[in-house]
C-alpha cells in the first residue's frame, strides 16, 4: 500500500479548508490516502506581530515556508491561494495543478446589509489590499478607506463591532468557509477587478517527484488558461510598474471554439489615475495574450503612475 500523500497547509480555517479540498481531489481522482501537515509561514508570523505586509519585500510571504517544507521532504504537496504565488518560478518546485476555481470577484460585507452605494459619504470601508483601496477610491463614493488586518472572521467582526462600516473580501474565501450569507454586495468586475489568480488554488510538489505526473489529473484546463493570462499580465507589469494591479480572464465561446477575454487595470494608490485595457485571444496562447495586454498598458503609461514603491496585492486575509 502506498504511503499517504502529505499535504502542507497553513493553520488558518481558510487554508486548511482549501487544503482539504485538494486532499479530497487526491482521494477521489488518484485513490490515495492523504494527511494534512500544518506549517507556520513568515506571513503568519508577520500577521501575529502586526507587521504590515504591504511593506514586505516579497509577494510570497505566505508561500516560502510551505515551499521550504516541500524541499526538505516534510510534505509531498503544498496548497496555496494562487494569488499569493510570486510570478517567477521556484527552483526544484513545480506548479502541477490549478483546480477549477471559485468565483473570483470581490464582495462587500456591510453593516445592516448595506452596499457600497448605500453607505453614507465618509463611511469607513476596510481592506488591507492596495488594489482594492485604489479601486474603491476610483469609484468616487466619498468613502473613507482604512487599513485592516486579520483573517476573514476578524475582519467581519470589525463590521459587527462598528469599527468599520464595511469590509471588502474575496467571495471565494467566504464560499469555501460557508459564510456567503454575510455578503451584502458582489462587486462587478467593471467596478473592481480582482487580483490576478484570485479564487484559484495552486498545487505544488517537488519537480522531480513522480507524484507530479499523477497530480496533473487535478488540473482544470480552462482555469489554468485564465490564471496564466492574468499572471502574465502581472509578471509583465511588475517589470515596469509598481502600481496596484487587477486582472481577470474569462473563457468565452468564440467563432472557433473557446477563447480568452482578459481585462486588466493599473492604478495610482489614490485611484485618480489608471490605465485600463482588455484583449482577447486563444486559450492555447494564454501567456502571450496576457503579456501583450500588459505591454500595451505600459505603452499607455502604466509605468508612470508616480508611485513611490511596490503595491502588489498582499491583502493578508487569505480570502481567495
C-alpha positions in Angstrom: 0.0 0.0 0.0 1.3 3.5 -0.9 2.2 5.9 1.9 -0.3 8.7 2.5 0.2 11.9 0.5 1.3 14.6 2.9 -0.4 17.9 2.0 1.2 21.0 3.6 -1.1 23.8 4.7 -1.2 26.9 6.8 -3.1 26.7 10.1 -6.0 29.1 9.4 -9.5 27.8 8.8 -9.5 29.0 5.2 -6.1 27.5 4.5 -7.0 24.1 5.9 -10.3 24.2 4.1 -8.5 24.8 0.8 -6.0 22.0 1.5 -8.9 19.8 2.4 -10.4 20.5 -1.0 -7.2 19.4 -2.7 -7.0 16.3 -0.4 -10.5 15.3 -1.4 -9.5 15.6 -5.1 -6.4 13.4 -4.5 -8.5 10.8 -2.8 -11.2 10.9 -5.5 -9.0 11.1 -8.6 -5.9 9.3 -7.5 -7.3 6.8 -5.0 -4.6 7.8 -2.5 -4.9 8.5 1.3 -4.0 12.0 2.4 -2.8 13.6 5.7 -2.7 17.3 6.3 0.5 18.8 7.7 0.3 22.2 9.3 3.2 24.7 8.5 3.6 28.2 10.0 4.7 30.7 7.4 6.5 34.1 7.5 3.2 35.7 6.6 1.6 34.1 9.7 4.4 35.4 11.9 4.2 38.8 10.3 0.4 38.9 10.9 0.8 37.9 14.5 3.4 40.6 15.1 1.3 43.2 13.3 3.8 43.9 10.6 2.1 45.4 7.5 2.6 43.0 4.6 2.4 45.9 2.1 5.9 46.8 3.3 7.2 43.3 2.9 10.0 42.7 0.4 8.3 39.6 -1.1 4.9 38.9 -2.6 5.3 35.3 -1.4 5.3 35.8 2.4 2.6 33.1 2.8 4.4 30.7 0.4 8.1 30.4 1.5 7.7 28.2 4.5 5.4 25.7 2.6 7.9 25.6 -0.2 10.8 25.0 2.3 8.8 22.1 3.8 8.4 20.6 0.3 12.1 20.8 -0.4 13.0 19.4 2.9 10.7 16.4 2.3 8.5 17.3 5.2 5.4 17.3 2.9 4.7 16.0 -0.6 2.3 18.7 -1.7 1.8 22.3 -0.9 -1.5 24.1 -1.4 -1.6 27.9 -1.8 -4.0 30.6 -2.8 -2.7 31.2 -6.3 -2.7 34.9 -5.9 -0.1 34.5 -3.2 2.4 32.9 -5.6 5.2 35.1 -7.0 5.2 35.1 -10.8 8.8 33.8 -11.1 9.5 30.1 -10.8 10.9 28.4 -7.7 13.9 26.1 -8.1 13.0 22.5 -7.6 9.3 23.1 -7.3 6.6 22.6 -10.0 3.1 24.1 -10.1 1.5 20.8 -11.1 -2.2 21.7 -10.9 -4.7 24.5 -10.7 -8.1 23.0 -9.9 -11.3 24.6 -11.1 -11.6 28.0 -9.3 -14.3 29.6 -7.3 -16.0 32.9 -8.4 -13.0 35.3 -8.4 -15.0 38.5 -7.6 -14.6 40.7 -4.6 -17.6 41.2 -2.2 -18.7 43.7 0.4 -19.7 42.8 3.9 -21.5 45.9 5.1 -23.3 46.9 8.3 -27.0 46.4 8.1 -26.6 44.6 4.8 -25.7 47.9 3.0 -24.0 48.0 -0.4 -21.2 50.5 -1.2 -23.6 52.8 -2.9 -25.9 52.8 0.1 -23.2 53.7 2.6 -23.3 57.4 3.6 -20.4 59.6 2.4 -17.5 59.3 4.9 -18.3 55.7 5.8 -15.2 53.6 6.8 -14.5 50.7 4.5 -11.7 48.4 5.5 -9.2 46.5 3.3 -5.6 45.5 3.5 -5.1 45.5 -0.3 -3.7 48.5 -2.2 -5.6 47.1 -5.3 -8.9 47.2 -3.5 -8.2 50.5 -1.9 -7.3 52.2 -5.2 -10.4 50.9 -7.0 -12.6 51.9 -4.1 -11.2 55.5 -4.3 -11.7 55.4 -8.0 -15.5 54.8 -7.5 -15.8 58.4 -6.2 -18.3 57.5 -3.5 -16.6 59.6 -0.8 -15.7 56.6 1.3 -13.0 56.6 3.9 -10.9 53.6 3.0 -8.9 52.3 6.0 -6.4 49.5 6.5 -7.5 46.3 8.3 -5.6 43.1 9.0 -6.5 39.7 10.2 -8.4 36.7 9.0 -11.9 36.7 7.5 -13.6 36.3 10.9 -11.8 39.1 12.5 -12.5 41.4 9.6 -16.2 40.7 9.6 -16.1 41.2 13.4 -14.8 44.7 12.9 -18.1 45.4 11.0 -20.2 43.9 13.6 -18.4 45.9 16.3 -18.8 49.1 14.4 -15.1 49.7 14.0 -15.7 50.0 10.2 -18.9 50.2 8.2 -17.9 47.6 5.7 -15.0 45.4 4.6 -14.1 44.1 1.1 -13.1 40.5 0.8 -12.8 37.8 -1.9 -16.1 35.9 -2.5 -14.1 32.7 -2.9 -12.8 32.6 0.7 -16.3 33.2 2.1 -17.7 30.5 -0.2 -15.1 28.0 1.0 -15.8 28.5 4.7 -19.6 28.7 4.1 -20.0 32.4 5.0 -21.7 33.7 1.9 -24.7 34.8 4.0 -22.6 37.6 5.3 -22.2 39.2 1.8 -24.2 42.4 1.2 -22.9 43.0 -2.4 -20.9 41.2 -5.0 -18.7 43.8 -6.8 -19.0 43.9 -10.6 -15.5 43.5 -12.2 -16.4 46.6 -14.3 -16.0 48.4 -11.0 -13.4 46.4 -9.1 -11.2 43.9 -10.9 -9.9 41.1 -8.6 -6.2 40.2 -8.1 -4.6 38.0 -10.7 -5.3 34.4 -9.8 -7.9 35.3 -7.2 -10.3 32.4 -6.3 -7.9 29.8 -7.6 -5.7 27.3 -5.7 -2.2 26.3 -6.6 -1.0 22.7 -6.1 2.8 22.4 -5.9 5.2 19.5 -5.4 8.9 18.7 -5.9 9.7 18.9 -9.6 11.4 15.5 -9.7 8.8 13.7 -7.6 6.9 11.1 -9.7 3.8 12.2 -7.9 3.9 15.3 -10.1 2.6 13.4 -13.1 -0.3 11.9 -11.1 -1.3 15.3 -9.6 -1.7 16.7 -13.1 -5.1 15.0 -13.0 -6.3 17.8 -10.6 -5.6 20.5 -13.2 -8.6 22.3 -14.7 -7.6 23.4 -18.2 -9.8 26.4 -18.6 -9.0 27.7 -15.1 -5.3 27.2 -15.9 -5.6 29.2 -19.1 -7.4 32.1 -17.4 -4.9 32.4 -14.5 -1.9 32.0 -16.8 -3.1 35.0 -18.7 -3.8 37.0 -15.5 -0.4 36.1 -14.1 1.3 37.1 -17.4 -0.3 40.5 -17.0 1.1 40.8 -13.5 4.6 39.5 -14.4 4.9 41.9 -17.3 3.6 44.9 -15.4 5.9 44.1 -12.4 8.8 44.7 -14.7 8.0 48.4 -15.2 5.1 49.3 -13.0 4.7 49.5 -9.2 1.0 50.4 -9.2 -1.8 48.3 -7.8 -2.9 45.8 -10.4 -6.2 44.0 -11.1 -6.8 41.4 -13.8 -9.5 38.9 -14.7 -9.6 36.5 -17.6 -12.8 34.8 -18.7 -13.1 31.9 -21.1 -15.9 32.6 -23.6 -17.2 30.9 -26.6 -15.7 32.2 -29.8 -16.2 31.5 -33.5 -13.5 28.9 -33.5 -14.1 27.5 -30.0 -13.1 28.7 -26.6 -11.2 32.0 -26.3 -9.9 34.2 -23.5 -11.2 37.6 -22.8 -8.7 39.4 -20.4 -9.3 42.7 -18.6 -6.7 44.5 -16.5 -6.1 47.8 -14.7 -3.2 49.6 -13.1 -4.0 52.5 -10.8 -2.3 55.2 -8.7 -2.7 54.4 -5.0 -5.4 57.1 -4.6 -7.3 55.8 -7.6 -7.2 59.1 -9.5 -5.0 57.8 -12.3 -5.5 54.5 -14.1 -4.7 52.5 -17.3 -7.3 50.0 -18.2 -7.2 47.6 -21.1 -8.7 44.4 -22.4 -7.7 41.8 -25.0 -8.8 38.5 -26.4 -7.0 35.5 -27.8 -6.7 31.8 -27.9 -6.7 29.7 -24.7 -3.6 28.0 -26.1 -1.8 31.3 -26.0 -2.8 32.5 -22.6 0.6 33.8 -21.6 1.0 35.6 -24.9 -2.4 37.3 -24.6 -1.6 38.5 -21.0 1.9 39.6 -21.9 0.8 41.6 -24.9 -2.0 43.2 -23.0 0.4 44.3 -20.2 2.9 45.6 -22.8 0.1 47.8 -24.3 -0.7 49.1 -20.8 2.9 50.0 -20.2 2.9 51.8 -23.6 -0.1 53.7 -22.4 1.6 54.9 -19.2 1.0 52.2 -16.6 4.6 52.6 -15.5 4.2 56.4 -15.0 1.5 56.5 -12.3 4.0 58.1 -9.9 4.1 55.5 -7.1 6.9 55.5 -4.6 7.2 51.7 -4.2 5.7 48.3 -4.8 1.9 48.0 -4.3 1.4 44.3 -5.1 -1.8 42.8 -3.8 -0.8 41.2 -0.5 -4.0 41.5 1.5 -3.4 39.1 4.4 -6.9 37.9 5.0 -6.0 34.9 2.8 -9.5 35.2 1.4 -9.1 33.8 -2.0 
